[in-house]
Amino acid sequence: MSLVQITGFINGEFLPVSDQIQPVYDPGNTTNQIGTISNTNLNDVENAIKTAHQAFQKWKDTSIQERKELLKKSAELIFQQKDCLKELLVTEHGGMLWEAETDFYLGSGVMSMYAQAPDDLLKPKEIAEETGWIRIHKRPKGVISAIVPWNMPIVLTMMKLGPLLLAGNTVVLKPSPFAALALTQLLAKVAEIFPQGVINVVHGDADVGNLMTSHPLVRKVAFTGGTSTGAAVMASAAQSIKDITLELGGNDAAIILADADFKSLLPKLLKGVFTRSGQICFAVKRIYVPKDKLDLYFELLCEEVSKYKVGHGLDAEANFGPLNNKKQWSIVQKFIENAKSSDQCEVRELGQKLNSEQWENGYYILPHVVKTLNNALEIVQQEQFGPIIPLIGYETVDQAIEYANDNEQGLCSSVWSTNIEHAYEIAQKIEAGSTFINSHSFDSLQLGMPFGGIKQSGIGRELDISETLKSYLEPHSIRLIK
């Protein structure tokens, strides 16, 4: 396979190759270079923002129907590009082939959803008064800076592009350097559907991100990524009082109630743990079970996890692939080492290696299961973002709720029970943006359902048409007093 070489994309054209080149290697085989990213210099980032601002002057006046038609065409294109780009996506971000396909399916679905949004969400609202009237117009904000991560780059990008474009905004988007190749190629094709300058793409590190989040022409920042980076984005945006949407890390709790059939629910539960090797913001990262069943459930869990095979994302035998990058691999290895050195827990390494001779050249980690009664352990309190899951025993349901809420993050969560009403009562007491009953995976999400977190898991919601669209619009009230 020839190297895929990408540069920034501004005003309908790819930029010349810069002198700042980042090589891209397959995380499942780091001896295999698959491409290069040409970083965008700050002058070009400045130009991208100004270009988006100029394009906004015309784009904001286009009709709702025209925008919806272009979103519909975008949805169709994303679906069509799936087969061309899915293998490239696997070799740059390390996921399984079906996970890459899911990314494209969901991305297409999100754009299609916004293409079908009710027209009245964007139309002016009129309030009649005896002495006159009030008309509330809904105006686009302007240039949006969007920064997206590497784990599910297609859908996470479209969760921003769909509403911001429908609202009449323009965008400068920065992909993660760990998953920029397929996404940039896709966005260049999507951009051809829209007027020049409406969609622009830049590449780079913190200096590029800082300019995107502090520039005075940028009216809003939409960011998905880690909590610490989200805090830096928020601080940078505050310099010019920008609006923000932050979808940050999660340390999702799953509470298993005493009446649940643990063995039968395991396949569904584990799908929420190990998909993308655990590298999903709303993956299950803590499992709470009754203390008197902790040992039994630990053995059942280990028995199921021991069947997993870990290998390259293009290996049809593999259940999950490598971690995305060396830094994340090192973080997860440190979690495992610290857990093993603790006398407060038991740690088991499980599963099977596929093509073990290749493991020295990839960021592979076998699944690990941890058993503990200590909710304060690092492995419980901090988001692992890898194939490691702690099982924690609780004395009472109230204690399980207390344990689940005793965390600074609150993205998603789940309650598992045969008594749905009881599970629903408990779900209402959990501090999270979403709580699922008897599921906790991609299957739990639904287009149109608000997605986002509380506490340090973020600000704002995505996927909900009305609320999300509202966050990309500015109300303008005009009042006549006769």
N, C-alpha and C positions, 0 to 999 in steps of 0.2 A: 504493500500500500504506500503510495506517495505521501509525503508530508502535507498536512493541511496547514496552510499559512493564512492567518487572518490579521487584519488591521482594524482600526476604528472605521466607522461608517457614518458619514456626515453629509446631510443634504443630498442624499441619493447616490453618493459615491464612496467607495473605499479609499482611505487615505494611503499615501505612499508608505512603504515600510520605514519604520523609524530605526534609530540606532539603539533602542532599548527592546531587545528581543528576549522573550521568555520561552524556553523549550517546554513542550508538554509531553509527558511520559505516561504510559499505561500503568495505573496503580496495581494492576494484576501481573505486570511484567515490566519492571522499571528499566530493563535494557532496551525496551521498544519505544523509540520516540515516534509519536504519532503526528506531531504538529508544532507550530510556533505561534506565539501571540506577540504582535507588535504593539507595545505600549503606546498610548496616546500622550503626547507632551501637553503641558498645561496651556500653551497657546491654542492648540487644537481643541482642548476641552472648552476653553473660553469661546472659541468659534462655534463649537457645537451648541452651547447654551444660547448664544446670540442668534444662530440659525434657527433654533427651535422657537425663540421669541419672535423672530420675523415671520416664521411659518404660522405661528399662532394668530397673527393679525387677520389672516384670511380663514384659517381653519375654524376659528371660533364662530364664524358666521355661516358655516355650512348647515344645511338642514339636518334635523334628527334622522330623517329617513335616509339621507345620503350616508351618514355615519354608520347607521345600522346595516346598510347594504355592504359597506366596506368591511365591517366586522364579520358579517356572514361569509364574505369571500375569504377573509383571513382564517376563519374556522375551517373552511374546506381545504385551504392550502396547507395548514398545519397537519391536518389528517393525511393529506396526500404525501407530505414530506416525511412522514413517519418511517416508511420503509427505506428511504434514502439515507436517513441520518441516525437511525436508532443504534446501529453497530458502532458508529463513531462516538456517540454519546456514552455507550458502555465502556469503550476503551479509554475515555478521558475521565469518567467519574467513578468507574469501578462497580456500578450496579449490575444487576442481572438484566438479561435482554427483555424479559417480561416487564421489569420495572421501568426500563426506558420506554417501552411501548405504552405503558400506563401513563407515563409522563406526557407523551404526545396526545393520547386519548383525552386525558383530563384537560390539557391545554386547549385543545380544539373545543371541548365541551364548554369551557369557561367563556371563550369568545362567542360561541353560539348562544349561550345564555344571555349575554349582554346584547347580542344582535336582536334578541326577542324581547328586550325590556319594554315595558309599557311607555308609550310616548308621554303620558301626563307627568311622568317623573321629572321631565325636563321643561315642561311648559309653565308659563307664569301662572301664579295663583292670584285670584282677585277676591277681595273682601269688600262688600258694599257697606257703606255707612250712610246715615241720614244726612250727614254734612259733607259727603264726598266719597272717596274710595281709596283703598290701598291695593297696589299691585306689587306682588313679590316676584321678581325675576330671578332665575337661577343661571348664574353666569359661570363659565369655566374659570379656573384660577389662573392658568397661564402655563409656564414651563414647569414640568414635574421632573425631579431627579429620582430615578428608580435604581436601586442597588439590590441585586439578587444573589442567592447562594448557589452552591454546587450540587446539593443533594437531589433536588427535583427542579432543575432550572427552567424547564419549559412551562409547566403549569404555574410555578411561582412567578414567572414573568408575566404570563397572560392574566393572572389574578390582579395585576397592576395595569397592564395595557388595556384590557377590556373596559373597565370603568373610566379610566382617565381619557381614553380616546372617545368613548361615547359622550362624555361630558363636554368635549370640545377642547381638551388640553393637548399640548405637545409634550414630547418626552426626550430626555437624554438618559440612556440606560447603561449601567456598568455591570457586566456579568462577573461572576467569580473567575479568577484565573485558573481555577481547578475544574471548570466546566464551561469554557467560553467558545469552543470550536463549533460544535453543532448549533448552539444557540445563536451565535453571530450569523452563521450562514442562513439559519431560518429567519432571523429578524430582517436581514437584508432583503429576503424575498417578500416578507410581509410588508416591509416599507415601500416596496414597489406598488402596492395596492393603493397606498395613501399619497397625498400630495407631498412633494419633496420637502424635507425638513421637519416633517411631523414626527418621524421616528429616527433617532440618532443613537449610535452605539459608540462608547469609548471603553478603553481598557487601561488598567493600571492599578496601582496600589493606594496607600493611604493618602498620598498627595492629590491624586485624582479625586478620590472620594471626598476629601476636605473641600476642594473647590466646588464640587457638585452640591455639597450640602450647605455651603456658606455664600454662594454667589447671589448677589442682590436680585438678579432676574429670575431666579428659581423661586417659585411660590409654595412648593410643597415637596417634601421628601418622603418617598415610600421605600422602606427598607425591610428586608427579611434576612435574618442572620443571628449571630450570637448576642447574648445580653450585654456583654462588655462593649462590643462594637456599637450596639444600639445606643448605649449611653453616650458614646463619643459622637455619634450621629446627632443625637438629641442636643448635645451641648453646642455642636457646630451650627445646627439649624437655629438655635436660640439667638445667635448673634444678630440675625435679621428677622427674628420673630416669624419663622416659617411654620406652617402647618406640617404635621408629621403623621405617618402611619408606621408603626413598628410592630413587626411580628417576630418575636424573639424566641429564646430557648424555652424548653419545657422539661419538667421532671415529672412526667405524668404518673399518677398513682392508679392502680387497679385494686379495688377492694373486693375480695372474694368472701361472700357471706357463708355462714355455716350450712345453709340448706343447699348450696350450689353443688352440682355434680362435677367436681374438679377434673376428673379424668376425661369426661365427655367434652368439657369446654376448652380443654388444653389446646387443640389445634387452632381454634379461633383466637385464643389468647396469645399464643406464640406467634401467630401471624402479625400481631401488633407489636411484638418484641423485636423480632429478627429481620423483618423486611428492611432492605437497604442496609443490612448488617447493623441495625439499630440506629442508623444515622438519619433519623427523621425527628423533627421537632416534637411531634406528638406521639412518638413511639411510647409503648409501655416501658417505664424505667424503674418502677417500684411495684411489687406485688405484695399485698397484705392478706394474710390468711389467718384463720383462728389458730391460736397458740397450740391447742391440743391436737391439731392436725398438721402442724408444721413439718414434722419429720416425714409423715406419710406423703404429703404434697410435694415435699422436696424430692423424695425418691421418684414419684410419678413424673415430676417435671424433668428430672435428670434422665429418666428412661426415655422420654420423648425427644429431648434435645440430643441425646447420644446418637440418634439416627441421622442427624444433619450432616451434610457434606458441604465442605467449603472449598471453593475453587474460583476460577476465572468467570467473569460475568457471561462470557460466550460459551461456557461449558454447560451443556444441557443437563448434566448430572448434578450440578451444584444447586444447593438450596439458597446460599447467599455468597457474595463475593468479598473482595478485600475492602479495607478502609480506603478512603479517598486519597489521603496524603500522609506524609511522614509525621507531621506535627500531630495529627489526630491519632495516628497509630501509637505514637509515644505517650500521648495523654492516656489512652485506654490501657496501655501496658502498665503505666504507673498506677492506675486504679487497681489493676489486678494484683500487682506487687504489694501495694499497701493493704489490700484486703487479705492476702495470704499471710502477711506478717502480723495481722491482728488476731488476738485470742478471743475476739467477740463474734467470730463468724467462721463458717466452713465454706471453702471454695472448691469447686470441681471444674476441671477442664474437660470438655466433652466434644463429641463430634469426630468427623473423619476428614483427613486432608486429601484433596484430589491433586494429583500431579505434585506431590510433596517436594520433588526436586526443584520446582519453580518457586517455592515459598521464600527462598532467600532473596529473590528478585521481585517480591510483591509485599504489599502491606496487609498480609493475612493475619487473622487472629481467630482461633477456634472459639466457639461459644463457651462462656463461663456462667455457672449458676452459683449463687451465694446464699447461704442460710444464716439468719441472724435474728436476735431478739432486740437488737440495739438500733433504734430508729435514728440515732445521732451519728452513725457511721458515715464517713465520707462517701462511700459507695452508694449510700441511700440518699444523702442530702444533696449531692451534686450530680448534675446531668452527665451521664457517662458518654453518650453518643457513640456507642459501640456495642458489640455482641456480648454484653454482660448484664445479667439481671439478678437483683437481690430479692429474696423471698423473706418477708418479715412477719413474725408472729405477733398477734394482738390478743389481748385479754377480753375486751368487750368491743361492741360495734362503735360505741362512743370513742373508745381509744383509737380504733382504726380511722375514724373521721379526724380525730385530733392529729394523728400521725400524718395523714394525707395532707392536711392543711398546714402542718408545721414545716413550711418551705417557702422560700421567697419567690418561687415560680408558680404559675397557675395557668397553664395553657389548656390541656385537656385532662380527662380522667374517666374512670369507668367503675361501674358497680355490677357485680355478677351474682344473680340469684334466680331461683325458680319463682319467688314471690315478687312480681313486678311492682306492685304497689309499695311494698316495703323498700325495694330498690329505689323507686322514685323518691320516696321520702328521704332516703339517705343522699341521693344525688343532689337534692336541693341544698344540702348542708355542706357540699364540697366547694371549696374556693377555686374555681376554674372557669375559663371561658366556655368550655363545653364539657358535658358529662354524658357518656354513652352507657346504655344499659345492655349488658350481655354482648357487647362487641367493643373493639378498640383497635381499629386499623383503617386503611383507606376505605373499606366497605362502610365505615361508620359515617363518612362524610357525605353530604348531599349538596349539590349546587343550589344556592339560594339560602342555605343555612349559614348564619353568621359564624365566621371562624376568626379566632384571635384570642389573646390571653389577658389576664389581669395580673396585678402585682408586677414583678419584673419580667413577665412573659410578653409584655407589649402594650401598645396603645392603639385603639381602633379595631375595626373588623373588616374582613374581606369576605368575598363570596356571596354576601347578602346584597342583592341588587339595589334595593332602596337605600340602605344605610351606607353601603360602600360608595355608591354614586354620589350621595350627599356629601361625602368627605372630599370629593373632587370638584365641588361646586361652591360658589359663594352666593348667598342670598342678597339681592339688591332690592330694598324696599323703596317704593315710590308712592307718595301719598298726596292726594289732592284734598284740600279743605275748601269747600265752596264759600 
